[in-house]
Amino acid sequence: MTILLTGATGFIGFNLLKRLCHEQFEIIALIRNNFGIFQNYINSNNCKLYDLNVVSLKDIFLFNKNKIDIIIHCAVSVSNDNFKVLDTNIKFSLDLFQEAMKNDIIFMNLDTTSYNYRNNLYSISKKIFRKIILELNFNKVINLPIEIVYGKNENRNRFVSSIIYDLLDDKSIKITEGVQKRNFIYIEDLVSAIILILKKIDIISKENNEIYLASDDTLQIKEVVLLLKELIGGEGEILFGEIPYTDNEKNDTKVNNKFLKKLGWRQGTALRQGFLNMINEIKRKKYD
């Protein structure tokens, strides 16, 4: 099975790439510069790298004509540059999806649930793309919504990492009341869910065109922050209610992992242990 993976240098994409290599899939990884981070992980016999700053998307499909079985679309932009967000999340994503339709390739889109709670350009762009791919009636689409993914080596601006860094630095943290419930999934569990879907792709019917990548850990934001505070300690205060809710932010999550469990998926890392893994890794980076 040959998989074309976008966003291979991102947090999710890179962790997925390493596992795909280990599982001996044939991989075509699309990146923008930054070849260096792949050197310790990629077996050149089963992974081709294409720099999208050098090679066009159309050329990549021409070079690999009739060889790609599945596209896993992880590339995303959360930039403050509006044009970059639109270019990646709308234009590039639609160009990629068009190639999938032309070549009759299964298209797996890593989605977000942020548009259920927020109205920023990133969320709007992801919502628009989801609506398009699910309404075009292409029967080889699988949309994979994710809520909050966390794990070692994630960007420090992501939710869990930012809380950990602030607590380790004894900073006070301003936050909403935190009563809204969200799902938290450890990066290795997220990757294992995607691998399972790939291995069982033949029994996933076109009716299952949206599969939540969710763990068993659905908690209030307040509970999660207090758990991190318990594990880290420190002098910083948690100032709940200091930041007002945006529209719909108070709504609880609707994600579940019922279909994943029907496929045989089981969570490997509980929330407390996942947080401890992150805390220990961040401490090593800060203090070693």
C-alpha angles and dihedrals in degrees: 000000000000118000127194108209124194125195092032094160094054127096096262097031096052094047089048092048092055091052093045089053091049091050089052098239116156105250136198106190122196117207141157109235117305099102090156098079091063098060098092096044113035124089101208090210093070104024131068119190124208123188108215089206087065107028126044123235092241091053091052090057091046092051090051100036114172092356103095116089102172137017117209107195111204099146113117140153125221092169125144085232104096093200091054091051092051093044094052104032097040115015101035092038092052092046089052092047091050089055089051091053094045092051097036093240126159108252118208113188120196102217137183134226092215092107088067090064108021139048103204123127094260092055093043092050093050091048092051093050092048091050092051098049094045094048099048091076094229100157096212098068123116115180114200113196118197128189114194118347118187139173148121119324095017120148111278090232092066115104102257095038093049091053092048094049092048093049092048088051091049091242122156112241124218113207142155120270084277098216093129115105121231134175119244121199127184114236094241091052090049091052092047089053091053092047090051091051090051092051092049097038092121093062095046106097127211088255088068093065093139122049121175115226096213137147131214089260109097110153142150113273086237092058091050095050092047090051090053089048090051092050095045106028113188133145100277119112126227105228104198116194095022091113118054122232118256120224111300093357091118091060117109123241121268097198122120137171100223095121093044089054091050087057089053101259118152128185113251103187124045119215097255093050092045090052092048090052090053095044093051092047093048091047090054090052093048101042109024 
